[in-house]
């Protein structure tokens, strides 16, 4: 009889423990079920294949024409920013002319994390909030650093089963919490003060977009081209919009922007640009940005961040810069040239840099190229081996970074290249600017500060 009672209480204890775990919205997260193990094996195989196959896109042509600037470029007054709490700085991914008096002196250097997984990766730029950095490495560890470089806390939610997978995290700060999504399919919330895990969801499908949070809703695009809206309180699904599933993958994280009138504008790996009502999830319009370029896509779709300026959308695919009407999706203009990173709009001009090193100034209304300068000409030798990976505008200057670790400084008003600085470490993402300082996060997990 006693042995039966013991067995009874043992079974009840196990059942209650299981119910308690599910009540926190974590059902199946760490179960190690056979289906999840098989999914992990598939993810590992995909990453190995990506490492071997480096050819991601074949474009029709490369832009190689230089054009001397003849017009006078007027810039707005540089704007100061006290924080960088989301990818793209703000909901519209509109960077503009940010206050940065100087960036030739390196005043800060900090090794963060490990980043030892050998794979072609895109480094997520840091966030800055309340004098603290929020950074992740390729093991999925998130670090909270004071601006002095001291580690306040670090957090890694991954179990042994996910150890071999390269983690690409995207995160955003909202109401004193850090919301995170990854390329495995996990979405979770962390206290920014303590690093304590608040809730976690296993979405089951890799997340393939940057994260935006607005009106207590999380907005993400997954690998199956489903735009999902989640509740910030527990990660439960509010609505999801299903687009055409594509065999084409996206190497870079896809972009999401939110307009001033609360529309969600997102791009899929099929090149579909969609405008969705943020409250209902109803599609207002949808169009394909690739057109005839679809035939040139091999394995990956490539695009810049979506930039919203009033009733205009600016976007670059791998071969084309495009302008659309936000209200109806009408194509204002297109130009056969592309930006390696987020196009910067200031006044009546668009500023961007191509992967091949051409700094372009373009007319915002017409898409006409005003100026084109090859900034890699500042290097006397080996310039052909350099690839631009990102850029930003600070107080009227364009700061471009290269894969092999150089910072190139150009004038946004004359288009001319002024100088360069050797960083040394590989760079795979754009710099950010905060309180008059510029920060660069390198591929080997070093955070550098310049003023």
ABEGO torsion letter per residue (X at the ends): XAAAAAAAAAAAAAAAAAAAAAAAGABGAAAGBAAAAAAAAAAAAAAAAAAABABABBBABBBABBBBBABBBBBBBBBBBABBABBGGBAAGBAEBBBBABAABBABBBBBEAGABBBBBBBBBBBBBGGBBBBBBAAGBBBBBBAAGBBABBBBABBAAAAABBBBBBBBBBGGBBBBBBAAGBBBBBBAAAGBBABBBBAGBBBABBBBBBGGBBBBBBAAGBBBBBBAAAGBBABBBBBBBBABBBABBBBBBBBAAGBBBBBBAAGBBBBBBAAAGBBABBBBAAEAAAAABAABBBBBBBBBBEABBBBBBAABBBBBBAAAGBBABBBBBBBABBBBBBEABBBBBBAAGBBBBBBAAAGBBABBBBAAAABABGAAABBBAEBBBBGGBBBBBBAAGBBBBBBAAAGBBABBBBAGBBBABBBBBBGGBBBBBBAAGBBBBBX
